Amino acid sequence: MLNKKVEKALINQIQLEEQSSRIYMAMASWCEVSGFSGAANFLYTHSDEERMHMNKLIKYVNDKGGHAILQTLEVPGTTYKSLLDVFEQILKHEEFVTESINKLYEIAFKERDYTTSQFLQWYIEEQIEEESTFKGILDKFRLAGNQTGGLFHLDKELDALAIADASASAQ
């Protein structure tokens, strides 16, 4: 049976993962209408990935005898200053998610719920990958500067990443 304190923390993480999916979907929509189709595809794919993270948590809570209850979500932002602004906000958000997962792990560990602690290892490793991905994208923005050609190539590269991520998920 799942410890109630751990269950509550997991439900809060479910909400955060679902909110992340919505944030990336809103960002993808902004990118699409702003002419950044590659970035849009990348963020639509990333939104799906966040939803998968949420689903994995829901199944875990329910499988452990808890009840994963979905909570109210905030309406995500709809306007951004630039494509760079979008990705800077994503990195900040991913750092916030990392902090949340670390706190969740701490709760599980303090409650001696070692099964949940072990389950959360996947999320800890995933966050290392997420932050690294977005730091790498921001590094490419710095290289490209505000030059139209650089943004064009970066958008194309983001599209290629989306295709690669979709292919990897399908396997």
Stockholm file with secondary structure:
# STOCKHOLM 1.0

chainA/1-171         MLNKKVEKALINQIQLEEQSSRIYMAMASWCEVSGFSGAANFLYTHSDEERMHMNKLIKYVNDKGGHAILQTLEVPGTTYKSLLDVFEQILKHEEFVTESINKLYEIAFKERDYTTSQFLQWYIEEQIEEESTFKGILDKFRLAGNQTGGLFHLDKELDALAIADASASAQ
#=GR chainA/1-171 SS CCCHHHHHHHHHHHHHHHHHHHHHHHHHHHHHHTTCHHHHHHHHHHHHHHHHHHHHHHHHHHHTTCCCCCCCCCCCCCCCSCHHHHHHHHHHHHHHHHHHHHHHHHHHHHTTCHHHHHHHHHHHHHHHHHHHHHHHHHHHHHHHTTCHHHHHHHHHHHHHHHHHHHHHHHC
#=GC SS_cons         CCCHHHHHHHHHHHHHHHHHHHHHHHHHHHHHHTTCHHHHHHHHHHHHHHHHHHHHHHHHHHHTTCCCCCCCCCCCCCCCSCHHHHHHHHHHHHHHHHHHHHHHHHHHHHTTCHHHHHHHHHHHHHHHHHHHHHHHHHHHHHHHTTCHHHHHHHHHHHHHHHHHHHHHHHC
//
